[in-house]
């Protein structure tokens, strides 16, 4: 393949352990997945690579407010139990940059 083309699928990020993902939000594409239609989100990380991920419902709700080209940091501290039922769920925190950028997301 020539140097003209760059794959944008990105490495798939799994939310299986605590982690942080920092970079520029590239938006999402809708894909058929194991549980029907799912949104595959992409972030261009600070090292220039592309990280792709499916968003669990807690993260998907936060990403509804994200805009393409916005710098962000997603923090996944792990699973948390609800106080009443003890059921485990994935907790996420989303931080967006207060600094404007002219960076093109792709």
RAFENFEN-V768618 format. One record per residue. PSI is psi in radians with two decimals (* if undefined). OMEGA is omega in radians with two decimals (* if undefined). Layout:
# RAFENFEN-V768618
PSI:OMEGA
PSI:OMEGA
This chain:
# RAFENFEN-V768618
2.48:-3.09
2.94:3.11
-0.08:-3.11
-0.48:-2.99
2.49:3.09
2.24:3.12
2.41:-3.12
0.17:3.13
-0.73:3.10
2.80:3.06
2.45:-3.11
2.19:3.10
2.22:3.07
2.47:3.14
1.07:-3.08
-0.15:3.10
2.77:-3.14
2.43:3.13
2.90:3.02
2.51:3.10
2.08:-3.06
2.37:3.09
-2.78:-3.10
2.19:-3.10
2.23:-3.11
-0.05:-3.12
-2.82:-3.09
2.82:2.98
2.60:3.11
2.28:-3.08
2.67:3.03
2.20:-3.12
-2.97:-3.11
-0.57:-3.08
0.58:-3.12
-2.67:3.14
2.29:3.11
2.65:3.11
2.14:3.04
1.96:-3.12
2.71:3.13
2.46:3.06
2.30:2.99
2.00:-3.07
2.97:-3.08
-0.38:3.10
0.07:3.08
-0.18:3.12
2.86:3.14
2.25:3.07
2.23:3.12
2.54:-3.13
2.64:2.96
2.45:-3.04
2.08:2.96
2.82:-3.00
-0.68:-3.14
-0.72:3.12
-0.67:3.13
-0.70:3.11
-0.68:3.12
-0.70:-3.09
-0.21:3.07
-0.44:-3.10
-0.01:-3.11
2.58:3.08
2.57:3.13
2.36:-3.13
-0.07:-3.11
2.36:3.05
2.37:-3.10
2.86:3.03
2.15:3.07
2.23:3.13
2.17:3.05
1.74:-3.12
-0.17:-3.14
-2.90:-3.14
2.67:3.14
2.54:3.10
2.43:3.03
2.66:-3.08
-0.58:-3.07
-0.90:-3.02
-0.35:-3.08
0.05:3.13
2.44:-3.13
2.47:3.01
2.76:3.14
2.19:-3.13
2.39:3.13
2.67:2.98
2.40:3.13
2.21:3.09
2.40:3.09
2.61:-3.10
2.47:3.04
-0.14:-3.10
2.25:3.10
2.58:3.11
2.61:3.08
0.15:-3.08
2.31:3.06
2.28:-3.03
-0.27:3.09
*:*
